[in-house]
Amino acid sequence: MTKTEVIAKGLTRRALLASGAAALATPMLSRRAFAAPTELTMLAWYGHAEPDIVAEFEAENNVKFVPKYYTGGDNMLGLISQSPPGTFDVILSDAEYVQALNAAGYVEELDPADYALDEYFPEFQQFPGNWQDGKLFSLVTRFGFLGVAYNTDALTEAEAATYNVFWAEKLKGKVGHFDWHLPNLGQMSLLNGNPAPYDIDETAWEAVKEKTMSLRPQIGGFFDYGGTFSSLNDGQMLAFCGIGDWITGVLEKNGAKVRTVIPEEGGLQWSECFSIGKGSQKADLAKKWIQYITSAKGQAKSAQMAAYPALIPNAKGWEVLQAENPDEARRQGMTKDAGNVMDMIRAGRIKYREWPIQQDLETWNDFWSEYKGA
Amino acid sequence: MVPEPQALTLPAGGASLPAGAPSAGVRPTMRRRISLYGMTFALPLLIWQILFFFFPLVFLVALSFWTVRNFAMQPDFDTVNWATMYGRTVFWQAYGTTLALAAAASVLTSLLAFPAAYAIAFKLSDSARRWAIFLMVIPFFTSYLVRVYSWQIFLSDNGIINVILGWVGLGPFPMLNTVLATMIGYLTLSFPLVVLLQLFSLAFIDRTLIEAAHNLRCGRVRTVFEVVIPSARTGLVIAALFAFILSFGDFVSPIYLGGGDPTTLSILITDTTKSGQQWPRAAVIALTMIGTLMVVAFAAVKFAYKGKST
């Protein structure tokens, strides 16, 4: 049979009509594939809208995240205050800034029933700052501890198990500061034995200042995010104040000989929370994102974020992480073993990083500038 | 094949007045009427200055009187930012540090650049001179930030310099996160520009003056100090001024090579904005920097043209 005969015999009128209908229906059947993705703006720290975290959600919901990354909580508040309402659909905020977001009316109220709060560890279900007057405004999504970051070639874990190691003679000029007053001064406050490191009276504040000033000769530099990474990675700094596994974890996974230990005086906890921006035109989609990232699957992904790893408050997320990446679950202490990170919190070894309560933020910041200039 | 860089041939016998130029003491009649042709050339500069210098400066001045409430800036007229910043010891410490570092960078860069510029101007052939100028321009092809980061590889305790020193049993010497490293960064920033500015100044020295000095049995070194440098004074001072300006406002070297220690004014600006969104106070620091640079620039220009008719 020749080709012409096949076409003449095989392509009947019925077949032609069926093919044509199918061709015409294709765009309708796969409309979602052809539709332009909905853009969802996210104000966050770097890493939260990168493909390792958002790609799956974007594909499932035909969404494209448009991130605006900030470099600090104050920077975040400044960006929101200088933008019209509705500019940011999803806002990630450090816990200490959540109350400021609430107070300024920058975020929408959330319905607790929309989220898998019952999967969270009890300590995180009524997380401070997330709630105000019984209303939920943000949801904690990840957290981490700040302790003594150290070079494992230079110090043993036992040596690094106290903040006093920063004064060690062999670390002269080799101690670095992450250049932000809040974690550094909080650690000095812990070292001074203040049970609530940010709620201290004037006498205790003077003592913290004095203790901090005594550390100044040991300091090799004050570093931003990138500088902290490089100075730890190349061994230029052998110990670091004011950071934790969110930096050393990334370096450690890439082979650097650095670790963070929570010292005997205790550690600080940073926490990141998601909110829906006030006036968002895509609040439903924003809600869907928060549901996703706080679900067990999203939480396991968040714990392994390429930009910086973190602990997660969702107990079922721990189980997913243990199944997906047991080594990372073990490394971060998110296992059922004794001494895991929840045990540390329950033992009272961890305090929230927060704004100073008895002094204003400016007082702490001004002292930090004086300390740097000393 | 790499093409040979073109042009930039410098006069061998120094600058001379073109034929028909008015002789000294005779002033040509100036046209007072502003022509459309003249405005075509002058207006872009004027518009540029108004848009990108005058307006931002006015805004910066206004901003310095604003206040911050709940992390949001409020238009206001309050001198609290000026009083706060000028009342702080750390501000004056940073000011003194920045001034000293910039002055040192300016002197050091000028001293190191001069032999290079002198050699390029007087010792090299035309072809070699073109290549030398080309090589001085090449650093501008890459980001300053990248160049500064690459210095970290050389200067760190385990870096290239200390490894080489280790081969001969020396070191390691701490270099990164020191004032030395900051100074190296400043040199990286301004050295090529200073060489070029010095070079153009040296190239236009009247060579007959140098020949006359030699004929009068003036030694080479003395000729440099008594003929070359005074003749090229304007360009040398302007080059040093550029080194000062660039170093005074630089943020990258003090933070990435100096480790943020000691605090300079540029670092203090970021510190001020980082906590509490205190942009108005940062504006006070910025205006102080601009004021200082203007005073230094006017003084330098006055010195550069001292005794010269303009």
HADDOCK unambig.tbl for C-alpha pairs under 7 A between the chains (distance, minus, plus):
assign (segid A and resid 74 and name CA) (segid B and resid 274 and name CA) 6.25 0.50 0.50
assign (segid A and resid 74 and name CA) (segid B and resid 275 and name CA) 5.92 0.50 0.50
assign (segid A and resid 74 and name CA) (segid B and resid 276 and name CA) 6.04 0.50 0.50
assign (segid A and resid 74 and name CA) (segid B and resid 277 and name CA) 5.95 0.50 0.50
assign (segid A and resid 75 and name CA) (segid B and resid 274 and name CA) 6.82 0.50 0.50
assign (segid A and resid 75 and name CA) (segid B and resid 277 and name CA) 6.97 0.50 0.50
assign (segid A and resid 77 and name CA) (segid B and resid 71 and name CA) 6.37 0.50 0.50
assign (segid A and resid 78 and name CA) (segid B and resid 71 and name CA) 6.05 0.50 0.50
assign (segid A and resid 78 and name CA) (segid B and resid 72 and name CA) 6.28 0.50 0.50
assign (segid A and resid 78 and name CA) (segid B and resid 277 and name CA) 6.50 0.50 0.50
assign (segid A and resid 81 and name CA) (segid B and resid 72 and name CA) 5.84 0.50 0.50
assign (segid A and resid 220 and name CA) (segid B and resid 177 and name CA) 6.59 0.50 0.50
assign (segid A and resid 221 and name CA) (segid B and resid 177 and name CA) 6.34 0.50 0.50
assign (segid A and resid 221 and name CA) (segid B and resid 259 and name CA) 4.34 0.50 0.50
assign (segid A and resid 221 and name CA) (segid B and resid 260 and name CA) 5.79 0.50 0.50
assign (segid A and resid 221 and name CA) (segid B and resid 261 and name CA) 5.80 0.50 0.50
assign (segid A and resid 222 and name CA) (segid B and resid 259 and name CA) 5.64 0.50 0.50
assign (segid A and resid 222 and name CA) (segid B and resid 260 and name CA) 5.26 0.50 0.50
assign (segid A and resid 222 and name CA) (segid B and resid 261 and name CA) 6.88 0.50 0.50
assign (segid A and resid 223 and name CA) (segid B and resid 259 and name CA) 6.42 0.50 0.50
assign (segid A and resid 223 and name CA) (segid B and resid 260 and name CA) 6.90 0.50 0.50
assign (segid A and resid 227 and name CA) (segid B and resid 256 and name CA) 6.76 0.50 0.50
assign (segid A and resid 236 and name CA) (segid B and resid 156 and name CA) 6.36 0.50 0.50
assign (segid A and resid 236 and name CA) (segid B and resid 157 and name CA) 6.24 0.50 0.50
assign (segid A and resid 362 and name CA) (segid B and resid 276 and name CA) 6.95 0.50 0.50
assign (segid A and resid 365 and name CA) (segid B and resid 275 and name CA) 6.59 0.50 0.50
assign (segid A and resid 369 and name CA) (segid B and resid 90 and name CA) 6.86 0.50 0.50
assign (segid A and resid 370 and name CA) (segid B and resid 90 and name CA) 5.47 0.50 0.50
assign (segid A and resid 372 and name CA) (segid B and resid 263 and name CA) 6.53 0.50 0.50
assign (segid A and resid 373 and name CA) (segid B and resid 90 and name CA) 5.97 0.50 0.50
assign (segid A and resid 373 and name CA) (segid B and resid 93 and name CA) 7.00 0.50 0.50
assign (segid A and resid 373 and name CA) (segid B and resid 262 and name CA) 6.06 0.50 0.50
assign (segid A and resid 373 and name CA) (segid B and resid 263 and name CA) 5.42 0.50 0.50
